[in-house]
Amino acid sequence: MKKILFTACFFGLLYSSFAQQSPLSVEYIMRDPAWMGTFPSSPYWSEYGQSIYFRYNPDHEPADSLYKINLSELDQLQKVHWPEAKESRAIRGDKSRNGALKVYEDDGKIILENLEKGTQEVLLDWFESPGDPYFLFDENEIAFQSGDNIFVLNRNTGKLRKATDIKSGSAPCEGNTSDKEEKLSFLEQENLALIQVLKEREDKSNLSKAYRESIQEKSEEKFTFYKGSKNLSNLRLSPDARFTTFSVYNRSSSKPTEVPDYLDKSGYTQDLRSRPKVGSDGTEVEIGFYDLKNDTVFYLNPATLEGIQDLPDYVSDYPEKKWKPEDRKVFLTGPYFSPDGSKAVVVARSLDNKDRWIAQVDLKTGDLITLDRQRDEAWIAGPGIGWTFSAGEFGWLPDSEHIYFQSEESGYSHLYLLDVTSGEKKQLTSGEYEVFDPFISKDKKHWYFTSSKVHPGVRHFYKMPLMGGDMIQLTDMTGNNQVYLSPDESKMLILHSYSNRPEELFLKDLKKKNAETIQLTDGQSDEFKAYAWRDPELIRFEAEDGAQVPARLYTPDPAKKNGAAVIFVHGAGYLQNAHKWWSSYFREYMFHNLLTDLGYTVLDIDYRASAGYGRDWRTGIYRHMGGKDLSDQVDGAKYLVEQHGIDADRLGIYGGSYGGFITLMALFTEPDVFQSGAALRSVTDWAHYNHGYTSNILNTPEEDPIAYRRSSPIYFAEGLKGNLLIAHGMVDVNVQFQDVVRLAQRLIELEKDNWEMAVYPVEDHGFVEPSSWTDEYKRILKLFNTTLLD
């Protein structure tokens, strides 16, 4: 039997006896998703809240276009043409504390907009595109970056001052004449004399320079900071104009991987550059403070962080290795100044993923004073907490005394306040649910956020007093409610979906008591509406360790039930799919409807490591992927046999990416449970995956080889008994094709003959072409029909 067959010659068409049992077919559901209808995305409000803009495609054009609905004509959908589309874009900018003014840059101009009056004023026409301008604590002053320096514009006087003097290279030696006026070369003089346009441009440049110098305030000679060979970024002035801060990144020099593209249009095989493999040194960052008052520069000192030398618990598994106590490497984000500029805080993450510190900066020494330390012997993550290179949800209250952040200290990600003066910490939300995307109201008196308080599989929008108190639920539709408040916060634009209904836009007036929620769009095609898409049941079953495992269950008509079942394993690991909203796995959802029509029972499990269920669930796979996440699939199979009458010899499993990895582990290590499986774009050896994701869960291969050895399917391939389909895109730059090539050779050497592999020459990790989706799922269906049914 051939082990590797290309997509054109692997399986034939489905047996007609199976295809006739459902109004659906693989070919039908895997078409271009446009057949389902058009659904709104990327909504936003106009500047003054009179219109709603969103991406839409009711005319089935090659790409979505911008549409709008005016609040005065809610039943009128209008396509927005380019001039208005350009004007309607949500302009980034910095708002004054009372929200009345906004300053932003546009085409080299710094513009002040009065949001109450609807007027605009050009404050400065700069010679190059300045960085995004922002208000200082004294809101008469506006700071912006130009080149490697910060400038401050007084909007009342129009005067401009250069706040910093940063230059490349090293400080000149005494007597160095490098600052003398440069003379034009002979060729430059000739060009300016002969070519009129060059002379005109030179004259214009000199006039602009003279103008800029004329509006700059004159000052005594200042301290110059020579940055040497360092590349500074994130240059910013503190609100009180005392410090300019900057970041210096020390990039990882790890070797990237390359993925060959055999079907490049050139006719030659081209290498696509991809990410390094796990174990690479992480990027580090230094944060510098340029003290404008004392004319000095200092860098933050992470050595003063509490527990900076603590070793992780897993070192006890390696008694033969000597672990030398030393300061761990950290990644710093910030600094975040209080609104009045008197205090500064940074967020530090250890590169071993075990600690997150929130620390106050000693503005005299650069030492870091720990305000809050969240340690996790697995890894720090969770909603609003972010990953190594992100501070997550973090900021200051207007009083310049309290910071806010999210933490999993209680076991679920909740919102906290901390008084930086007293050190007192207050938990604002609590319970066995999670908080998402908190932000402060325009009047600075309330919080708005999304939460799973009602049910892990439902998202609602809430309002709560700034210092804590009762949570008021503002949305009422079951499913997912993604809310966009109008500029005056009087109305909610809601992007809502349900288990069997894709996203649509709704509007609700918050000022009216018992206001009706109005549906604005209805994009489902008649074709899509013609089929009665199932609303899968949300259930829980008991795992071997007593945990209650959430899942989606699809049950067939009893008259069609065939005694076989398929378990679907979602990808990403940290992702939720057992919920009451439209799934990002919509193709798989439609395929599950097809399977159920054919008599299969389908179980879609939020196994250990899935999102939405708190810290313990999230970290349940630490140092052993293919442990509890796999045993949850086995316990799901047991549940189907015991509670739904499934034949224990008719169980299949499939999934993509992380789901493909679990499928391989299932067939290799639980061969008596699953008779067949389809592993799509699957990781086969975690030592070959990326650093950011893998090192969180398994540490690094050099430091924790035990974790990698027990978590990688390639080490267990000899256990294969059932029927395996492997499918992978050849230009996958995420889980690279090399993963399955290595596994294929291992299976060949083990003389396994009950597996096949389909490869897709033009596909990356996420398939794009309908023909590829169709081919892949025809193979999956054929696999289950021929191995699970008599």
Residue pairs with C-beta under 8 A, 6 or more apart in sequence:
1 753
3 744
3 747
3 748
3 755
3 756
3 757
4 744
4 756
4 757
4 759
5 756
5 757
5 758
6 758
6 759
6 761
7 758
7 759
7 760
7 772
7 775
10 756
10 758
10 779
11 778
11 779
11 782
13 778
14 25
14 26
14 778
14 781
14 782
14 785
15 782
15 785
18 598
18 781
18 785
19 25
21 560
21 597
21 598
21 599
22 594
22 597
22 598
23 531
23 597
24 531
24 590
24 593
24 594
24 597
25 594
26 591
26 594
26 774
26 777
26 778
26 781
27 774
27 778
29 587
29 590
29 591
29 594
30 587
30 770
30 773
30 774
30 777
31 770
31 774
32 770
33 586
34 57
34 60
35 525
35 527
35 528
36 502
36 524
36 525
36 527
36 528
36 586
37 502
37 523
37 524
37 525
37 528
38 56
38 57
38 58
38 60
38 64
38 523
39 502
39 503
39 504
39 521
39 523
40 54
40 55
40 56
40 495
40 503
40 504
40 505
40 521
40 523
41 54
41 55
41 56
41 64
41 495
41 503
42 54
42 55
43 52
43 53
43 54
43 484
43 493
43 495
43 505
44 52
44 53
44 54
44 90
44 484
45 51
45 52
45 53
45 484
45 485
45 486
45 487
45 493
46 52
46 53
46 68
46 88
47 90
47 91
47 115
47 487
48 115
48 118
48 487
49 71
49 486
49 487
49 488
49 490
49 491
50 70
50 71
50 72
51 68
51 69
51 70
51 71
51 88
52 68
52 69
52 71
52 493
52 505
52 507
52 520
53 66
53 67
53 68
53 80
53 88
54 66
54 67
54 68
54 505
55 64
55 65
55 66
55 67
56 64
56 65
56 66
56 67
56 77
56 521
56 523
57 63
57 64
57 65
58 67
58 77
58 523
65 79
65 80
66 79
66 80
66 85
66 88
67 77
67 78
67 79
67 80
68 77
68 78
68 80
68 88
69 76
69 77
69 78
69 505
69 520
70 76
70 78
71 491
74 507
74 518
74 520
77 521
80 88
91 102
91 104
91 106
92 104
92 132
93 102
93 103
93 104
93 113
93 132
94 102
94 103
94 104
94 132
94 133
94 134
94 135
95 101
95 102
95 115
95 135
96 102
96 135
96 139
97 135
97 139
97 339
97 398
99 115
99 442
100 114
100 115
100 116
101 112
101 113
101 114
101 115
101 135
101 139
102 112
102 113
102 115
103 110
103 111
103 112
103 113
103 123
103 133
103 134
103 135
103 142
104 110
104 111
104 113
104 132
104 133
105 111
105 129
105 130
105 131
105 132
105 133
105 144
107 129
108 125
108 126
108 127
108 128
108 129
108 130
109 122
109 124
109 125
109 126
110 122
110 123
110 124
110 126
110 130
110 133
110 142
110 144
110 153
111 120
111 121
111 122
111 123
112 120
112 121
112 123
112 142
112 155
113 119
113 120
113 121
114 120
114 121
115 487
123 142
123 153
123 155
123 158
124 130
124 153
124 160
126 144
126 146
127 205
127 208
127 209
127 212
128 146
128 147
130 144
130 145
130 146
130 151
131 144
131 145
131 146
131 235
132 144
133 142
133 143
133 144
133 153
134 142
134 143
134 144
134 236
135 141
135 142
136 142
136 143
136 152
136 237
136 239
136 240
136 241
136 341
137 239
137 240
137 339
137 340
137 341
138 241
140 154
140 155
140 156
141 152
141 153
141 154
141 155
141 241
142 152
142 153
142 155
143 150
143 151
143 152
143 153
143 163
143 236
143 237
143 241
144 150
144 151
144 153
145 151
145 235
145 236
148 166
148 167
148 168
148 227
148 232
148 235
149 162
149 163
149 164
149 165
149 166
149 235
150 162
150 163
150 164
150 235
150 236
150 237
150 244
151 160
151 161
151 162
151 163
152 160
152 161
152 163
152 237
152 241
153 159
153 160
154 160
154 161
158 215
159 215
159 216
159 217
160 212
160 215
160 216
160 217
161 216
161 217
161 219
162 216
163 237
163 241
163 244
163 292
164 225
164 235
164 244
164 290
164 292
165 222
165 223
165 224
165 225
166 224
166 225
166 226
166 227
166 232
166 235
166 290
167 224
167 225
167 226
167 227
168 226
168 227
168 228
169 226
169 227
169 228
170 226
170 228
171 224
171 226
172 178
172 179
184 192
191 198
192 198
192 199
192 202
193 199
222 295
223 295
223 296
225 290
225 297
230 248
231 248
231 249
232 246
232 247
232 248
232 288
233 246
233 247
233 248
233 249
234 245
234 246
234 247
235 244
235 245
235 246
236 244
236 245
236 246
237 243
237 244
238 244
238 245
238 337
238 341
238 344
239 337
239 338
239 339
239 340
239 341
240 340
240 341
240 342
241 292
241 341
242 291
242 292
242 293
242 341
243 289
243 290
243 291
243 292
243 344
243 363
244 289
244 290
244 292
245 287
245 288
245 289
245 290
245 335
245 344
246 287
246 288
246 290
247 285
247 286
247 287
247 288
247 332
248 285
248 286
248 287
248 288
249 283
249 284
249 285
250 283
250 284
250 285
250 286
251 283
252 276
252 280
252 281
252 282
252 283
253 281
254 276
254 277
254 280
254 281
254 691
255 276
255 280
256 273
256 274
256 275
256 276
257 273
257 274
257 275
257 276
257 277
257 736
257 738
258 271
258 272
258 273
258 274
259 271
259 272
259 274
259 731
259 732
259 733
259 736
259 737
259 738
260 269
260 270
260 271
260 272
260 730
261 269
261 270
261 271
261 272
261 730
261 731
262 269
262 730
262 761
263 761
263 762
264 270
272 731
272 733
274 733
274 734
274 736
275 690
275 691
275 733
275 734
276 690
276 691
277 687
277 688
277 689
277 690
277 691
278 686
278 687
278 688
278 689
278 690
278 691
278 694
278 695
278 698
278 700
278 701
279 687
279 691
279 695
279 700
279 701
279 702
280 691
282 329
282 331
282 351
282 388
282 691
283 331
283 389
284 329
284 330
284 331
284 351
285 331
285 332
285 333
286 299
286 300
286 332
287 299
287 300
287 332
287 334
287 335
287 346
288 297
288 298
288 299
288 300
289 297
289 298
289 299
289 300
289 335
289 361
289 363
289 366
290 296
290 297
291 297
291 298
298 365
298 366
299 366
300 332
300 335
300 346
300 361
300 366
300 368
301 365
301 366
301 367
301 368
302 308
302 327
302 330
302 332
302 348
302 368
303 327
304 367
304 368
304 369
305 330
305 348
305 357
305 359
305 368
305 370
305 373
306 357
306 370
306 373
307 355
307 373
307 375
308 327
308 328
308 330
308 350
309 325
309 326
309 327
309 328
310 328
310 354
310 355
310 375
311 323
311 325
312 352
312 354
312 377
312 699
313 377
314 377
314 623
314 699
314 704
314 707
315 321
315 323
317 704
317 706
328 350
328 351
328 352
328 355
329 350
329 351
329 352
330 348
330 349
330 350
330 351
330 357
331 348
331 349
331 351
331 388
331 389
332 346
332 347
332 348
333 346
333 347
333 348
333 349
333 389
333 390
333 391
334 344
334 345
334 346
334 347
334 391
335 344
335 345
335 346
335 361
336 344
336 345
336 346
336 347
336 391
336 394
336 395
336 396
336 403
337 343
337 344
337 396
338 344
338 396
338 400
338 401
338 420
339 396
339 398
339 400
340 400
342 400
343 360
343 361
343 400
343 420
344 360
344 361
344 363
345 358
345 359
345 360
345 361
345 371
345 396
345 403
345 420
346 358
346 359
346 361
346 368
347 356
347 357
347 358
347 359
347 391
347 392
347 394
347 405
348 355
348 356
348 357
348 358
348 359
348 368
349 355
349 356
349 357
349 380
349 387
349 388
349 389
350 356
351 388
352 699
353 379
353 380
353 388
353 695
353 696
354 375
354 376
354 377
354 379
354 380
355 373
355 374
355 375
355 380
356 373
356 374
356 380
356 385
357 368
357 370
357 371
357 372
357 373
357 374
358 370
358 371
358 372
358 373
358 394
358 403
358 405
358 418
359 368
359 369
359 370
359 371
360 368
360 369
360 371
360 420
361 367
361 368
361 369
362 368
362 369
371 403
371 418
371 420
371 423
372 405
372 407
372 416
372 418
372 425
374 380
374 385
374 407
374 408
374 409
376 408
376 615
376 619
377 622
378 619
378 622
378 697
379 619
379 622
379 696
379 697
381 387
381 574
381 618
381 696
382 406
382 408
382 413
382 434
382 615
382 618
383 406
383 413
383 434
383 435
383 436
383 611
384 392
384 393
384 405
384 406
384 413
384 415
384 435
384 436
384 437
384 438
385 392
385 393
385 406
385 407
385 408
385 413
386 392
386 393
387 692
387 696
388 692
392 405
392 406
393 404
393 405
393 406
393 415
393 437
393 438
394 403
394 404
394 405
395 403
395 404
395 440
396 402
396 403
396 404
397 403
397 404
397 417
397 440
397 444
397 466
398 444
401 419
401 420
401 421
402 417
402 418
402 419
402 420
403 417
403 418
403 420
404 415
404 416
404 417
404 418
404 428
404 438
405 415
405 416
405 418
406 413
406 414
406 415
406 416
406 435
406 438
407 413
407 414
407 416
408 414
408 614
408 615
409 416
409 427
410 427
410 430
411 432
411 614
411 615
411 616
412 431
412 432
412 433
412 434
412 614
412 615
413 434
413 435
413 614
413 615
414 427
414 428
414 429
414 430
414 434
414 435
415 427
415 428
415 429
415 435
415 438
415 447
415 449
416 425
416 426
416 427
416 428
417 425
417 426
417 428
417 467
417 468
418 424
418 425
418 426
419 425
426 467
426 468
428 447
428 464
428 467
428 468
429 435
429 451
429 464
429 471
431 453
432 614
433 451
433 452
433 453
433 456
434 451
434 452
434 612
434 614
435 449
435 450
435 451
436 449
436 450
436 451
436 452
436 459
437 449
437 450
438 447
438 448
438 449
439 447
439 448
439 449
440 446
440 447
440 448
440 466
441 447
441 448
441 463
441 466
441 489
442 488
442 489
444 466
445 465
445 466
446 463
446 464
446 465
446 466
447 462
447 463
447 464
447 465
447 466
448 461
448 462
448 463
448 483
448 485
449 461
449 462
449 464
450 459
450 460
450 461
450 462
450 481
450 482
450 483
451 459
451 460
451 462
451 471
452 458
452 459
452 612
453 460
453 462
453 471
453 473
454 460
454 473
455 580
456 550
456 576
456 579
456 612
456 613
457 538
457 550
457 576
457 578
457 579
457 580
457 581
457 612
458 478
458 479
458 480
458 579
458 580
458 581
459 479
459 480
459 481
459 482
459 581
460 473
460 474
460 475
460 476
460 481
461 473
461 474
461 475
461 481
461 483
461 492
461 494
462 471
462 472
462 473
462 474
463 471
463 472
463 474
464 470
464 471
464 472
474 483
474 492
474 508
474 510
475 481
475 483
475 492
475 494
475 496
475 508
476 517
477 494
477 496
477 498
477 506
477 517
478 498
478 580
479 496
479 497
479 498
479 499
479 501
479 580
479 581
479 582
480 496
480 497
480 579
480 580
480 581
480 582
481 494
481 495
481 496
482 494
482 495
482 496
483 492
483 493
483 494
483 495
484 492
484 493
484 494
484 495
485 491
485 492
485 493
486 492
486 493
489 510
490 509
490 510
490 511
491 507
491 508
491 509
491 510
491 511
492 507
492 508
492 510
493 505
493 506
493 507
494 505
494 506
494 507
494 508
494 517
495 503
495 504
495 505
496 503
496 504
496 505
496 506
497 503
497 504
497 581
497 582
498 535
498 580
498 581
498 582
499 535
499 536
499 579
499 580
499 581
499 582
499 583
500 533
500 534
500 535
500 582
501 524
501 582
502 523
502 524
502 582
502 586
503 582
504 519
504 520
504 521
504 522
504 523
505 519
505 520
505 521
506 517
506 518
506 519
506 520
507 517
507 518
507 520
508 515
508 516
508 517
508 518
509 515
531 593
533 589
533 590
533 593
534 554
534 592
534 593
534 596
536 552
536 553
536 554
536 592
536 604
537 552
537 553
537 555
538 550
538 551
538 552
538 553
538 578
538 579
538 580
539 550
539 551
539 552
539 553
540 548
540 549
540 550
540 551
541 548
541 549
541 551
541 635
541 636
541 639
541 643
542 548
542 549
542 635
542 639
543 549
543 628
543 631
543 632
543 635
544 631
544 634
544 635
545 628
545 631
547 608
549 605
549 606
549 607
549 608
549 632
549 635
549 636
550 578
550 605
550 606
550 610
550 613
551 578
551 603
551 604
551 605
551 606
551 636
552 577
552 578
552 603
552 604
553 601
553 602
553 603
553 604
554 592
554 593
554 595
554 596
554 600
554 601
554 602
554 603
554 604
555 596
555 601
555 644
556 562
556 596
556 597
556 598
556 599
556 600
556 601
557 599
560 597
560 598
560 599
561 599
561 601
561 645
562 598
562 599
562 600
562 650
562 789
563 645
563 646
563 647
563 650
564 599
564 600
564 601
564 646
564 647
564 650
564 651
564 652
564 784
564 788
564 789
565 600
565 601
565 602
565 603
565 637
565 640
565 644
565 646
565 650
565 651
565 652
566 592
566 595
566 600
566 601
566 602
566 603
566 651
566 652
566 653
566 654
566 784
566 788
567 602
567 603
567 604
567 605
567 633
567 636
567 637
567 640
567 651
567 652
567 653
567 654
567 674
568 588
568 592
568 602
568 603
568 604
568 605
568 653
568 654
568 655
568 659
569 605
569 607
569 633
569 653
569 654
569 655
569 658
569 659
569 660
569 662
569 663
570 577
570 585
570 604
570 606
570 610
570 655
570 658
570 659
571 655
571 656
571 657
571 658
571 659
571 660
572 657
572 658
573 609
573 610
573 621
573 625
573 629
573 658
573 693
573 697
574 609
574 610
574 611
574 618
575 610
575 611
576 606
576 610
576 611
576 612
577 583
577 585
577 604
577 606
577 610
578 604
578 605
578 606
578 610
579 612
583 589
587 773
587 777
591 777
591 780
591 781
592 602
592 604
594 781
595 602
595 781
595 784
596 602
598 785
600 784
600 788
601 640
601 644
601 646
603 636
603 639
603 640
605 632
605 633
605 636
606 612
606 613
607 628
607 629
607 630
607 632
607 633
607 662
608 617
608 620
608 621
608 627
608 628
608 629
608 632
609 617
609 618
609 619
609 620
609 621
609 625
609 628
609 629
609 697
610 617
610 618
611 618
620 627
620 628
620 629
621 627
621 628
621 629
621 697
622 697
623 697
623 698
623 699
623 704
623 706
623 707
623 711
624 707
624 710
624 711
625 661
625 686
625 697
625 698
625 711
626 661
626 662
626 665
626 669
626 710
626 711
626 713
627 710
627 711
629 662
630 662
630 665
630 666
630 669
630 670
633 653
633 662
633 666
633 670
634 666
634 670
634 673
637 646
637 648
637 651
637 673
637 674
640 646
640 651
641 647
641 648
641 651
649 675
650 675
650 788
650 789
651 673
651 674
651 675
651 788
652 674
652 675
652 676
652 677
652 678
652 783
652 784
652 787
652 788
653 662
653 663
653 666
653 667
653 674
653 676
653 677
653 678
654 663
654 677
654 678
654 679
654 680
654 780
655 662
655 663
655 678
655 679
655 680
656 680
656 681
656 682
657 680
657 681
657 682
657 683
657 734
657 735
657 765
658 683
659 680
659 682
660 679
660 680
660 681
660 682
660 683
660 735
661 679
661 682
661 683
661 684
661 713
663 677
663 678
663 679
663 680
663 682
664 677
664 679
664 682
664 684
664 713
664 724
664 743
665 713
665 716
666 673
666 674
666 677
667 674
667 676
667 677
667 679
667 719
667 720
667 721
667 722
667 724
668 713
668 716
668 717
668 718
668 719
668 720
669 716
669 719
671 719
671 720
671 721
671 722
672 721
674 722
675 722
675 723
675 787
675 788
676 722
676 723
676 724
676 725
676 783
676 784
676 787
676 788
677 722
677 723
677 724
677 725
678 724
678 725
678 726
678 727
678 779
678 780
678 783
679 724
679 725
679 726
679 727
680 727
680 728
680 776
681 727
681 728
681 729
681 732
681 734
681 735
681 765
682 713
682 726
682 728
682 735
682 739
682 740
683 689
683 712
683 713
683 735
683 739
684 712
684 713
684 714
684 739
684 740
684 742
684 743
685 708
685 712
685 713
685 714
685 715
685 739
685 742
685 743
686 694
686 698
686 708
686 711
686 712
687 701
687 708
687 712
688 736
688 738
688 739
688 742
689 735
690 734
691 700
698 704
698 707
698 708
698 711
699 707
701 708
709 715
713 743
714 742
714 743
714 746
717 743
717 746
717 747
717 750
717 752
718 750
720 747
720 750
720 752
720 754
720 755
721 754
722 754
722 787
723 754
723 755
723 783
723 787
724 754
724 755
724 756
725 755
725 756
725 757
725 758
725 779
725 780
725 783
726 740
726 743
726 744
726 755
726 756
726 757
726 758
727 757
727 758
727 759
727 760
727 776
727 779
727 780
728 735
728 737
728 739
728 740
728 757
728 758
728 759
728 760
729 737
729 759
729 760
729 762
729 763
729 764
729 765
729 767
729 772
730 737
730 759
730 760
730 761
730 762
730 763
731 737
731 761
731 762
731 763
731 764
732 763
732 764
732 765
733 764
733 765
734 764
734 765
735 765
737 759
740 757
744 757
747 755
758 775
758 776
758 779
760 767
760 772
760 775
760 776
762 769
762 772
763 769
763 772
767 773
767 776
